[in-house]
Amino acid sequence: MTEVSDYKLLFAEDDVALRSIAATVFRKNGYEVDVVGNGNDACVMVEKNRYDAIILDIMMPGKDGKEVCKFIRSRYDVPVIFLTALGAENDIIEGYEIGADEYVTKPYSTKLLLMKVNALINRYRGLLVKDGRIAVDEITIEPARRQVSVDGKKIEMSPKEYDLLLFFIENKERILSRELILDKVWGDDYEGYDRAVDTYVKKLRATLGKASYHIETVIKCGYIWKNKT
């Protein structure tokens, strides 16, 4: 059975306390996190693993964050976030010119950092359009208002249906087991039968109407979301 792994993040930061706190927050939000304390190790990890996003402190031992970013950009297409105390305008401009997607200055909010990383990953996966909406064929989602439209017509759905829809779209073309859906959409606190997933999938299909064809049942495995294009 094919399962979906969590987003994988590389956090390169020489401050042990800072990277420990941030790594804990990301792990609690479903991320698999690798941490390193210098730029040389960061380059090694980038060559060995596939990451959904990479956070780089600029002032690190060995290769600094700028050198690591150049190394990444010469080989891979992945979101890169600079994390640094260098907040002058020319530093920020240089960071973007080198190839960073985001530039976060210290001190920073780990919650805000998490939101920025989530947004970047979604953008790289082709989910977000420039005005902040998620567009998938005839479906449009406005995350800020948790509003969903099909062919321009707004539809009402329960909070759990919305979470389930977003999880399907974020993991398109991958077989999702009922157990995995329960874990990621309902969470660890859920105590019940995995057939609750079937009930909510049925509800979501009814709510989506003509767009329900995106959700396909995979016998003895679970479900898969397929885009039209």
N, C-alpha and C positions, 0 to 999 in steps of 0.2 A: 504494500500500500504506500503510495507517495504522500508525504506529509510536507507541510510548509515550515521552513525554519524561520526563526525570528530574524529581524533585520540584524545585520552584523556591522559593528562599529569598531573602528580603531581610534583609540584616544592616546595621543602622544603628548605627554606633559611631564616635565621634570619635577614638579611640585607634587610630592606623594599624597599629601592631604587633599589637594584640589582634585586630582584625578580619581582618588578613592571615593570622594563624595559624589562627583559627577557620574562615575561608573555605576555606583549604587543606584542612583536615580534612573539611569538608562536601563539597568537590568530589571528594576521593579516595573518598568514599562515595556517589558518584552524583548529588550535588545540583548543580543550576545555581544559582549564587549571584550576586546583585547586592549591591554594597556602596556605602554612602553614609556621609558623615561628619557630617551634621546633619539635624535634624528636618524642615526645609523640603524638602530633597531627598527625604527618605523619603516625605513626603506626595505629592510629584510622582510618584515611582516606583509608589506604591500605586495611583494613579489610572490609570497607563499600563499596568500589568502585572497578571496574575493570579498570586498567590503561594500556595504550599501552607502556608507558615509565615512569620512575621515576627519577627525578634529586634530588640528596641529597647533601647539604652542609655538610661537615664533622663536623665542629665546631659549633654545634647548642645547645641551651639550652635543658634541659631534656635529652632524649636519644640522643647521637651524631649520626652522619651519619653512622658510622661503625656499631653501635648497630642496627640501623634501617635496614641497608643492611642485617645483619645476620637474623633479624626478617623476612624480605621479602624472603630471600633465603630458609628459613625453611618452607615456605608455598606456594610461588608463583614462576612462571617462567615468568619473565618480565624484559625487559632491565633496568639496573640501571647505572646511570652516577654519579660519584662523582664530586663535584664542590668544589674546596678548594684552599686555599693559601699555603697548605703544598705540596711543589713541590720537596722535596728531593727524591732521588731514592728509599730509603727504605720505604718512605711513599707511593709512587706509587705502589711498589711491594706488600706492605701489602694490599693496596686497592683492587688490583686484586685478591689476595689470599682470601680475605673475600668474594669476589663474584661480584665485580663491573665489568661492561662490558667496561666502558670508564672512564678515569680519566682526568678531565679538570682543569687546574690550573688558578688561578686568577692572573692578570686581563685576561679576555678572550673576544673573539669576539662572540656576540650573533648570528651572521650569521653562524659562524663556529659551534657553539653549536647546532644550528638548523639542520645543515647538518649532524652532528654526530648522532643526535637523529633520524632523518629520516632514515639514513643508518642502524642504530641498529634495528629500527622497521621492516624495510624491511627484514633484516637478520633473525630476529626472526620469521617472517611470512613465511620464506622459499623461499624468492624471489631471494636472492643474492647467487651466487656461489663464491668461494674463489678468483677468479681473477677479481671480480668486475662486472661480468655480471649477468643479470637476465635471468634465463632459465625456460621456461614454455613449457613442451612437445617439440614440434618441433620448437618453437620460441626462439630465443636468442636476448637479448637486451643489447647493450653496452651504458649505460647512459652517460658516459663521452663524447661520440661522437654522441649520439642520433641516433645510428645505429641499424637497425633491420635486422635479418636474419631468414629465414624459411628453415629448413633442410640444413643449412649451406650456403644458397644462399642469398646474401644481396639484400634487396628490398628498393626501394625509396618510401618515404611517406612524406606528407606535415607536417609542425610543428604541426598543429592541429590534424591530424591523429595520430601522435606520442603521443601527450598528451592524446588523447582519449584512445589509446591502453594501455598506462601505468595506466590510471585511472581504466579501466576495470580489468586489471590484479591485481592491488592492492586491488580491492574490489571483488575478485572472489566469486562466489556462492551467491552473494547478488543481489537482484532486484534493479536496478537503474532507477529511474524515469527520464523522459526527463528534468524536472525542475531541479533536482539535478545535472544531468550531465552538464546542461548549467551553473549552479552556480559554480561548481567546475572546469570545464574545460575552459569555456569561461570567467567566472568571473562576478563580479557585474556590470561592465561597458557595458555588452552586451545589446543591445536594438534590439530585433527582435523576431521572432517566434520560439517556441520550436521545430518546425519541422525541424529546421536547424540540430538538432541532428540526425534525420532520414537520412538526406542527407549525413552527414559525416559518419554515421555508414555504409551506403551503399558503400561509397568510401573506408572505411577501410576494409570492407569485400572483396571488389574487389582487394585491394592491398595485403591482406593476402593470397588470393588465396585458396589453399588447407587447410589452417589453419583457414579459416573464420568460420568453424563450431563451434568454441569456443563461438561466439557471438550469443545468442539465443534471439528471440523476445518474450516478455511476454505480451500477449494481454491485452490492456487497462492499462498496468502498465509501460512498458519501456523495458529494456534489462537486460540480465544477462550473465556473462562470466562463462563458465564451462570448467575446465581442463579435459583432457582425463584421468589422473590418480590422 
